[in-house]
Amino acid sequence: MDKKKKRELIGRGSDLKPTIHIGKEGLTEGVVEEVRAQVKRAKLIKVRLLPNAEMKAQEVASQLAERSGTVLVDVRGFTILLCDVRSAS
């Protein structure tokens, strides 16, 4: 993904509310399936990692993107922005 496209997606994502919250259960298969379903529908989603989660946001983001077949756009604090593979190109 080039810088221009990434900036565009980050800008679009700034208005989004997190639709998935990951807590102390961590990255379960249910979370991964929900991410797949939402990205298929919305193309761009925001995921929130709750403070009681035991993993770091960057670790969760990279694993989530890999397991769900999405593209990691940005990680800021406890917030992860993911998009559909087709939207990233």
Contacts in CASP RR format, 6 or more apart in sequence:
PFRMAT RR
TARGET T0000
AUTHOR 0000-0000-0000
METHOD contacts of the structure
MODEL  1
MDKKKKRELIGRGSDLKPTIHIGKEGLTEGVVEEVRAQVKRAKLIKVRLL
PNAEMKAQEVASQLAERSGTVLVDVRGFTILLCDVRSAS
1 9 0 8 1.000
1 71 0 8 1.000
1 73 0 8 1.000
1 88 0 8 1.000
1 89 0 8 1.000
5 88 0 8 1.000
5 89 0 8 1.000
6 73 0 8 1.000
6 74 0 8 1.000
9 44 0 8 1.000
9 73 0 8 1.000
9 74 0 8 1.000
9 81 0 8 1.000
9 83 0 8 1.000
9 87 0 8 1.000
9 88 0 8 1.000
10 73 0 8 1.000
10 74 0 8 1.000
10 81 0 8 1.000
12 44 0 8 1.000
13 44 0 8 1.000
13 46 0 8 1.000
13 73 0 8 1.000
13 81 0 8 1.000
16 44 0 8 1.000
16 45 0 8 1.000
16 46 0 8 1.000
16 81 0 8 1.000
17 46 0 8 1.000
18 46 0 8 1.000
18 47 0 8 1.000
18 48 0 8 1.000
18 79 0 8 1.000
19 38 0 8 1.000
19 42 0 8 1.000
19 45 0 8 1.000
19 46 0 8 1.000
19 47 0 8 1.000
20 31 0 8 1.000
20 34 0 8 1.000
20 35 0 8 1.000
20 38 0 8 1.000
20 45 0 8 1.000
20 47 0 8 1.000
20 48 0 8 1.000
21 47 0 8 1.000
21 48 0 8 1.000
21 49 0 8 1.000
21 50 0 8 1.000
22 31 0 8 1.000
22 47 0 8 1.000
22 48 0 8 1.000
22 49 0 8 1.000
22 50 0 8 1.000
22 53 0 8 1.000
22 60 0 8 1.000
23 49 0 8 1.000
23 50 0 8 1.000
23 52 0 8 1.000
23 53 0 8 1.000
24 50 0 8 1.000
24 52 0 8 1.000
24 53 0 8 1.000
24 54 0 8 1.000
26 53 0 8 1.000
26 54 0 8 1.000
26 55 0 8 1.000
26 60 0 8 1.000
27 55 0 8 1.000
27 60 0 8 1.000
27 63 0 8 1.000
27 64 0 8 1.000
27 67 0 8 1.000
31 64 0 8 1.000
32 64 0 8 1.000
32 67 0 8 1.000
32 68 0 8 1.000
35 45 0 8 1.000
35 47 0 8 1.000
35 64 0 8 1.000
35 68 0 8 1.000
35 70 0 8 1.000
35 82 0 8 1.000
36 68 0 8 1.000
36 69 0 8 1.000
36 70 0 8 1.000
38 45 0 8 1.000
39 45 0 8 1.000
39 68 0 8 1.000
39 70 0 8 1.000
39 82 0 8 1.000
39 83 0 8 1.000
39 84 0 8 1.000
40 84 0 8 1.000
43 83 0 8 1.000
43 84 0 8 1.000
43 86 0 8 1.000
43 87 0 8 1.000
44 73 0 8 1.000
44 81 0 8 1.000
44 82 0 8 1.000
44 83 0 8 1.000
44 84 0 8 1.000
44 87 0 8 1.000
45 81 0 8 1.000
45 82 0 8 1.000
45 83 0 8 1.000
46 79 0 8 1.000
46 80 0 8 1.000
46 81 0 8 1.000
46 82 0 8 1.000
47 61 0 8 1.000
47 64 0 8 1.000
47 79 0 8 1.000
47 80 0 8 1.000
47 81 0 8 1.000
47 82 0 8 1.000
48 78 0 8 1.000
48 79 0 8 1.000
48 80 0 8 1.000
49 55 0 8 1.000
49 57 0 8 1.000
49 60 0 8 1.000
49 78 0 8 1.000
49 79 0 8 1.000
49 80 0 8 1.000
50 78 0 8 1.000
51 78 0 8 1.000
53 60 0 8 1.000
57 75 0 8 1.000
57 77 0 8 1.000
57 78 0 8 1.000
57 79 0 8 1.000
57 80 0 8 1.000
58 75 0 8 1.000
60 80 0 8 1.000
61 72 0 8 1.000
61 75 0 8 1.000
61 80 0 8 1.000
61 82 0 8 1.000
62 72 0 8 1.000
64 70 0 8 1.000
64 72 0 8 1.000
64 80 0 8 1.000
64 82 0 8 1.000
65 71 0 8 1.000
65 72 0 8 1.000
65 82 0 8 1.000
68 82 0 8 1.000
69 85 0 8 1.000
70 82 0 8 1.000
70 83 0 8 1.000
70 84 0 8 1.000
70 85 0 8 1.000
71 82 0 8 1.000
71 83 0 8 1.000
71 84 0 8 1.000
71 85 0 8 1.000
71 87 0 8 1.000
71 88 0 8 1.000
72 80 0 8 1.000
72 81 0 8 1.000
72 82 0 8 1.000
73 81 0 8 1.000
73 82 0 8 1.000
73 83 0 8 1.000
73 88 0 8 1.000
74 80 0 8 1.000
74 81 0 8 1.000
75 81 0 8 1.000
END
